[in-house]
Amino acid sequence: MEIDLASLPDKKYFTMGEASEILAVKDYILRYWEKAFKKYFSVKRISNRRMFQKSDLITFLKIKELSERGLNVKAIKKILEEGDLSLELDIEIIESLKEVLKILKN
């Protein structure tokens, strides 16, 4: 599965339902991943609702891709801990590309 980071909506926070829809997975899977990979998420609670940031969605996308490749939780944690996937860099690239796109449209 190819991760299309540019297609993520330009929002600061996403509800569980929005995240579930964007990632095409059930809510319970996101809750499981959130619990299994706790240190990789910065979940905020607003009115007792989980709110995910764009970086959380990118992490979910990467976990989903690795899971679809047949890796288990332990293997995915190892990949994330070794830093083979640069989450912050992806976010910076997305924001830079959006700025370039705005300039090109004008």
N, C-alpha and C positions, 0 to 999 in steps of 0.2 A: 504494500500500500504506500503510495506516494503521499507525503505530508505537504499539504498546500497551505503554508502559513499565511500567505497573502489574503486568503479568503476568510480569515478570522474577522468578525465584526470589530469595529474600532470603538470598543467600550472599555471602561475601567474595571467593572465587575460584571460577572455572569452568575446567574442563579444556577442551581443544580439542574433544573429543567432545561435551561438554555445550553448549559455545558453538555448535557446528555444528548440533546438534539444535534448540536454541532459535531460532536464526536461519534454520533450514531451508535451509542451504547446505552444500556439500561442504567437507571439511577443507582441500583444496588452495586453495579460493577464499579462505578465511580467512588462510591462510599468504601468499597473493599480496597481499591487502589489507594485511596486517601489514607486509609488506616495502615495498609501494608507499607506504603512509602511515605510515611508521615513527615519525615524531615525534609522532603523535597517540595512540600506545599506550604503556601502562606495563606491558608483559608481564613477568611474573615467572616464573622457572624454578625449579621444585621437583622434585628428583630427575630433572633433565633433561627435564621436561615443561613445556610452556607452560601458564601459568595466567593467565587473564584476569580483570580486575576488572569490576564492573558498568559503570563508565565506558567500558571497552573495548567491552563489548557494545552500549552505546548508540551509540558511534562506529561500530561495525560496522553497526548497524541503519540509521544515517543514510547511510552509504556505500552500503549495499544499496538503500535507497530511491532515492538519487540515480542509482545505476547502473541501476535498473529504469526510471527516467525517460529513459534513453538517454544519460546523461552519461558521458564518458570520464574516465580517471584525472586528466588535466590539469585538466579543468573542475571535478571534485570537489575537487581540491587547492586550486584558487582559491577555491571557496566556503568550504572549511574555514579557509583562511588569512585570508579577509576577515572571518571570525567571524560569518557569517550564521547559523550553527547554534551555539547556546550549550549546550555539553555539561554544564558544571558546574551551570548553572541547572536543567537537566532532572533531574539527580540530586538536587538540593536539593528540588525540587518533589515528586519521588517520595517521598522520606523524609518530608516534611511531610504529604503525603496519607496515608501509611501511619499516621502518628501520629493524624491526624484520624479515620481509619477505626477504629483501636483504641478511641478515646474514644467514638465513636458506637455501637460494638458493646456497650459496657458500660452 
